[in-house]
């Protein structure tokens, strides 16, 4: 028969091993890469000394959003595949699906969030001020 001290020590060691395994699993999950928004620049063209046109593709994985932001110019685009909720400050959210187009005025805070279990892919054109960031995060 085991002594109570030995039983307690064995239980403590088993608990410690379980806690270490759980911590390692949590750290592995936390360090796993989160799918990110993929942006592909297709073309950048100067149209005036202070303006440029940027054409690109943005892909947002399921369950993610672009994040609230603004642009120093107009954004217009076309949904190639998937669905997204487009939220433009001061407007009702719009459901966009493949084949839909949209326009966002310069400086308007907006966000796009995937809808459903598939990624959304858009072809976007920006007519923006040269030398400024394409997107600026908004609170």
QUIJODA-V451822 format. One record per run of one state. SS is the DSSP state (a for helix, b for strand, c for the rest). FROM is the first residue (numbers start at 0). TO is the last residue. If there is no record, write none. Layout:
BEGIN
[[SS,FROM,TO] [SS,FROM,TO]]
END
This chain:
BEGIN
[[c,0,2] [a,3,30] [c,31,36] [b,37,47] [c,48,49] [b,50,59] [c,60,63] [b,64,64] [c,65,67] [b,68,69] [c,70,71] [b,72,80] [c,81,81] [b,82,87] [c,88,92] [b,93,96] [c,97,99] [b,100,103] [c,104,108] [b,109,113] [c,114,118] [b,119,128] [c,129,134] [b,135,136] [c,137,138]]
END
